[in-house]
């Protein structure tokens, strides 16, 4: 059996890593030959903890560096809390799955997205998403 390795980007906070480890274990459990490594990403929001979020830029503070890891190929997909994602994702990113309250975001053009879609389709899973700005 051939092993397929994916790199999963995540913030390094305890909650983010808990969510990410859950996604990793589920993928490795459900997909034969799948191995997932976690890329811990420290975001601007993680570094600028002393100021209120509204003063330093809002939601994008916790996603910019993760998005960069997806775009530059350091990661195949990412896990992030849906509540912290902007309503409009940058062009080229897709909200690919929401497994049990977690969010998987991947590059729409990446081979990883194609493999994920293939695996998800064989298991009867499908991409589904809905998002609205917080009020």
N, C-alpha and C positions, 0 to 999 in steps of 0.2 A: 504494500500500500504506500502510495506517495503522500508525503506530508506537505501541506500548503501552509505557509507562514503568512500571517497578517500582522500588521503593526497598528495598534489601537491607541489613538491619542486621548489624553485625559488631563484635566487639571490634577494637581498633586494634593488637593485637600482631602481630608478623611472621607467626606461624603462622596466626592467625585470618584475616589479610588474604590469605595465600596460598590458604587454603581458599575464602575468599569470592570472590577473583578467579577461581578455577577454576570455581566455580558460575556466576558472572556470564558468563564466556566461553562455557561450555557452553550456557547458556540463550540467549545472543545468537546462537550458532552454530546451534542446533537449532530455534529458534522464530523464524520470519520476522516481522520488525517488532518484535521485543522489544528494548527498551533497558533496561539495569539500572544504576542509580546506587547507590553504596555509602554508607551512613550509618555513620560510625565512632563507636562508642559507648565511652566510658570508664566502666568498671564500678567498683564499690566494691572488688572484688578487685584491680583494676589500680592503684587509688590506695593501698591498704593493704598494701604489699609487705613491710613490716618485721616483721609478726607472722605466726606460723603460721596456716594456714587454719582449723584446728580451733578455735583460740582466738577467731577473729573471725567465725565463722559458717558455714564449709563451702561447699558447692557454689553456693548461691544468690548468693554474692558476685560471681560472674561472669555471672549471667543476669538479675538484677533489672532493671537499667536497659535491657537489650535487650527484656525482656518489656514494660516500660513504653512503649518506642518502638513496639512492636506494638499495644498496647492504645490508645495515644493517637493512632494513625494516622500517626506519622512514618515508619513502615516497613510494607511489605506482608508481608515475610517476613524470616527471619534465618538465618544459618549459624552453627552452633556445634558444637564437638566433642561427640560423644555421651557420651564418658566424663565430661564435666563437667556434663551435664544432670541435674537431679533425676529420680528414678524416676517421681514423680508430677508432671506438668506442671500449672500453674495452669489452672483452669477457663477455657475459651475458647481455649486454645492446643492445637494439634495437631502431633504429630510427623508431617510430611507426606511426607517422603522421606529415604532414606539413599543418596545417589548416591556410589558408589565410596568409602565410608569417610567421607563428609561428611554433615552433618545439616541438613535444611531444616525449620524450624519456622515455622508461619504461624497466623494467627488463623483459627479454623474458620469464622467467620461472614463473613470478608472476601471481597470480590469477587475479590481476588487468589487466594484458595484455589480459588474456582470456576474461574477462568481456568486456573490451574495444573492442576486436575483434568481440565479439558477437553483441554488440550494433552497432558498425560501420557497420557490415555486414547487419544488419536489416535495416539500413538507406541507404544502397547503397554506403557507404564510404569504402574506402580501404586504406591500408597503401601504401604510395608511397614516395620515397625519392631519391634524387640525391645529391651528394656532391662532391666538388673538393677543393683541397687546394687553398688558396689565393696566387696569384702571386705578 
